[in-house]
């Protein structure tokens, strides 16, 4: 299997305000054709460090791809340093300058002379056209290795890579096909998931399995390699089915879907509707649901009742309940869910009340204490959970817990209906 590495160039990528997203996209495309990315590097606009990075990369990897630094300004050093690192000269291309001048003319502007820098190309390189920007890319063959130089903006480098680079790399990669699948799991910890499924995935030698914890769930990443795309897909499906059978209802997605997508599809397919009452999450559950296109088919109404007065006025929570049990309690969570469902006339309702912190906690009711309420036409109930993390994580994890609780209740109802139907 051929190996690759990616070099992201630009001092702005070393600041806390910018992220290198190009490497993620390129890695996905390379992996799909059986090329493994072994190293990613971010280098600022430093000539000596960039030259050293490129020289080392070309020595150790079959494919080196750089992004960024092809603009017309002084700090755009990629083309000159790349040429120096592979011991080649730059050649001036009159036709590139002519094309640039024509573009600026179409834009109603005169081309600054500094843009002439973009007409220099490494000797022997294939020029990669850029219909979406001013900087052409370059592909250089060094023996059996490839050194590909792409502009930084994704809207420029992605079409360039797909049209001019990927076909050539696919030819050189050979007949290896890679397929991926992401399973998402809620309600079980990372170590418990691994303990349960390790005997299963270890028996599949052609599948790489990674178990990761994100801010509110466990992700199981499966990567299968095979001689055909169909074989890789079949292996993945077989392994995924065994994992789902082992973990059961805890697996809420088998193709990387988000919790809000899964819940939304369950509501949509069953023709059911939902309303939400939120306190400490401040509308986060509602936001997540409405981020999904078409959510108006099932999501009817929400209320952010942060203050006690709002819970009483908007949701008809009895003042005596709040006085007796406190706003953060199972009784109030249940009253909130019941109140919003009655107000909106939906099939289901969920509510959240809790202490997101960092202040407001007590020994009896610590920071992270969350109550999730649930109501349907037959029942009103709730559950309690204590979540770790800072304010952001507690709020996010509370929103996930609320959506997951709804998912599990819907599944229980569906199973009961299926059982009753089978008995008839």
Long-range contacts (C-beta under 8 A, 24 or more apart in sequence): 1-34, 1-35, 1-36, 1-173, 1-176, 2-34, 2-35, 2-36, 2-62, 2-63, 2-172, 2-173, 2-174, 3-35, 3-36, 3-37, 3-38, 3-61, 3-62, 3-63, 4-30, 4-35, 4-36, 4-37, 4-38, 4-61, 4-62, 4-63, 4-64, 4-65, 5-37, 5-38, 5-39, 5-40, 5-41, 5-57, 5-60, 5-61, 5-63, 5-64, 5-65, 6-37, 6-39, 6-40, 6-41, 6-64, 6-65, 6-66, 6-67, 7-40, 7-41, 7-42, 7-43, 7-53, 7-54, 7-57, 7-64, 7-65, 7-66, 7-67, 8-40, 8-41, 8-42, 8-43, 8-66, 8-67, 8-68, 9-42, 9-43, 9-45, 9-50, 9-66, 9-67, 9-68, 9-69, 9-78, 9-152, 10-42, 10-44, 10-45, 10-68, 10-69, 10-152, 11-44, 11-45, 11-46, 11-75, 13-42, 13-44, 13-68, 14-42, 14-44, 20-67, 21-154, 22-67, 22-68, 22-150, 22-152, 22-154, 22-157, 23-67, 25-154, 25-158, 26-65, 26-67, 26-161, 29-161, 29-162, 29-166, 30-63, 30-169, 31-178, 31-180, 31-223, 32-178, 33-166, 33-169, 33-170, 33-173, 33-176, 33-177, 33-178, 34-173, 34-174, 34-176, 34-177, 34-178, 34-225, 35-62, 35-63, 35-169, 35-173, 45-69, 45-75, 45-76, 45-77, 47-77, 47-81, 50-77, 50-78, 50-81, 50-85, 51-81, 51-84, 51-85, 54-81, 54-82, 54-85, 54-86, 54-147, 55-85, 55-86, 58-85, 58-86, 58-142, 58-145, 58-147, 61-145, 62-144, 62-145, 62-146, 63-145, 63-146, 63-148, 63-169, 64-145, 64-146, 64-147, 64-148, 65-148, 65-149, 65-150, 65-161, 65-165, 66-147, 66-148, 66-149, 66-150, 67-150, 67-151, 67-152, 67-157, 68-150, 68-151, 68-152, 69-152, 70-118, 70-135, 70-136, 70-137, 70-149, 70-150, 70-151, 70-152, 71-118, 71-134, 71-135, 72-112, 72-114, 72-115, 72-116, 72-117, 72-118, 72-134, 73-114, 76-117, 78-149, 79-117, 79-120, 79-121, 79-122, 79-138, 79-149, 80-120, 82-122, 82-138, 82-147, 82-149, 83-122, 83-123, 86-122, 86-140, 86-142, 86-147, 88-122, 88-123, 88-124, 88-140, 89-122, 89-123, 90-120, 90-121, 90-122, 90-123, 91-120, 91-121, 91-122, 91-123, 92-119, 92-120, 93-119, 93-120, 93-121, 93-127, 94-119, 96-121, 96-127, 96-136, 100-134, 103-134, 122-149, 125-149, 126-164, 128-160, 128-164, 128-165, 129-160, 129-164, 130-156, 130-160, 131-159, 132-156, 132-159, 137-164, 137-165, 139-164, 139-165, 139-168, 146-172, 175-227, 175-228, 176-225, 176-226, 176-227, 177-225, 177-226, 177-227, 177-228, 177-229, 177-231, 177-232, 178-223, 178-224, 178-225, 178-232, 179-223, 179-224, 179-226, 179-229, 179-232, 179-233, 179-235, 179-236, 180-221, 180-222, 180-223, 180-224, 180-236, 181-221, 181-222, 181-224, 181-236, 181-237, 181-240, 181-254, 181-255, 181-256, 182-219, 182-220, 182-221, 182-222, 182-253, 182-255, 182-256, 183-219, 183-220, 183-222, 183-240, 183-243, 183-244, 183-251, 183-253, 183-254, 184-217, 184-218, 184-219, 184-220, 184-251, 184-252, 184-253, 184-256, 184-257, 184-258, 184-259, 185-217, 185-218, 185-219, 185-220, 185-247, 185-250, 185-251, 185-252, 186-216, 186-217, 186-218, 186-250, 186-252, 186-259, 186-400, 186-404, 187-250, 187-404, 188-218, 188-247, 188-250, 189-218, 190-218, 193-218, 193-220, 193-247, 196-246, 196-247, 197-243, 197-246, 197-247, 200-239, 200-242, 200-243, 200-246, 201-239, 201-243, 204-235, 204-239, 206-235, 207-235, 207-236, 207-239, 215-389, 215-393, 215-396, 215-397, 216-396, 216-397, 216-399, 216-400, 216-401, 217-259, 217-400, 249-408, 249-411, 252-404, 252-407, 258-288, 259-288, 259-400, 259-403, 259-404, 259-407, 260-288, 260-289, 260-291, 260-292, 260-403, 261-292, 262-407, 263-289, 263-403, 263-406, 263-407, 263-410, 264-289, 264-292, 264-294, 264-295, 264-298, 264-299, 266-407, 266-410, 266-411, 267-297, 267-298, 267-299, 267-348, 267-410, 268-294, 268-297, 268-298, 270-410, 270-414, 272-298, 272-346, 272-347, 272-348, 272-410, 273-298, 273-299, 273-300, 273-344, 273-345, 273-346, 273-347, 273-348, 274-298, 274-299, 274-300, 274-346, 274-347, 274-348, 274-349, 274-350, 274-406, 275-299, 275-300, 275-301, 275-302, 275-340, 275-341, 275-343, 275-344, 275-346, 275-348, 275-349, 276-301, 276-302, 276-303, 276-340, 276-349, 276-350, 276-351, 276-402, 277-302, 277-303, 277-305, 277-315, 277-336, 277-337, 277-339, 277-340, 277-349, 277-350, 277-351, 277-352, 277-373, 278-302, 278-303, 278-304, 278-305, 278-351, 278-352, 279-304, 279-305, 279-306, 279-311, 279-327, 279-336, 279-351, 279-352, 279-353, 279-354, 280-352, 280-353, 280-354, 280-355, 280-356, 280-370, 280-394, 280-395, 280-398, 281-352, 281-354, 281-356, 281-395, 281-398, 281-399, 281-402, 282-306, 282-395, 284-395, 284-396, 284-398, 284-399, 285-350, 285-352, 285-399, 285-402, 285-403, 288-399, 288-403, 300-344, 300-345, 300-346, 301-340, 301-343, 301-344, 301-346, 302-340, 303-340, 303-343, 305-336, 311-335, 311-336, 311-339, 314-339, 314-343, 315-339, 315-340, 315-343, 316-342, 316-343, 326-365, 327-353, 328-353, 328-354, 328-355, 328-365, 328-369, 328-371, 329-353, 329-371, 330-371, 330-373, 330-382, 330-383, 330-384, 332-371, 333-371, 333-372, 333-373, 333-382, 334-373, 334-375, 334-380, 334-381, 334-382, 335-373, 336-373, 337-373, 337-374, 337-375, 337-380, 337-382, 338-373, 338-375, 338-380, 340-375, 341-375, 341-376, 347-376, 347-377, 348-374, 348-375, 348-376, 348-406, 348-409, 348-410, 349-373, 349-374, 349-375, 349-376, 350-374, 350-375, 350-402, 350-403, 350-405, 350-406, 351-402, 352-398, 352-399, 352-402, 354-387, 354-394, 354-398, 356-391, 356-394, 356-395, 356-398, 357-390, 357-391, 357-394, 358-390, 358-391, 367-394, 368-394, 370-394, 370-398, 370-401, 372-398, 372-401, 372-402, 372-405, 374-405, 374-406, 374-409, 376-409, 376-413
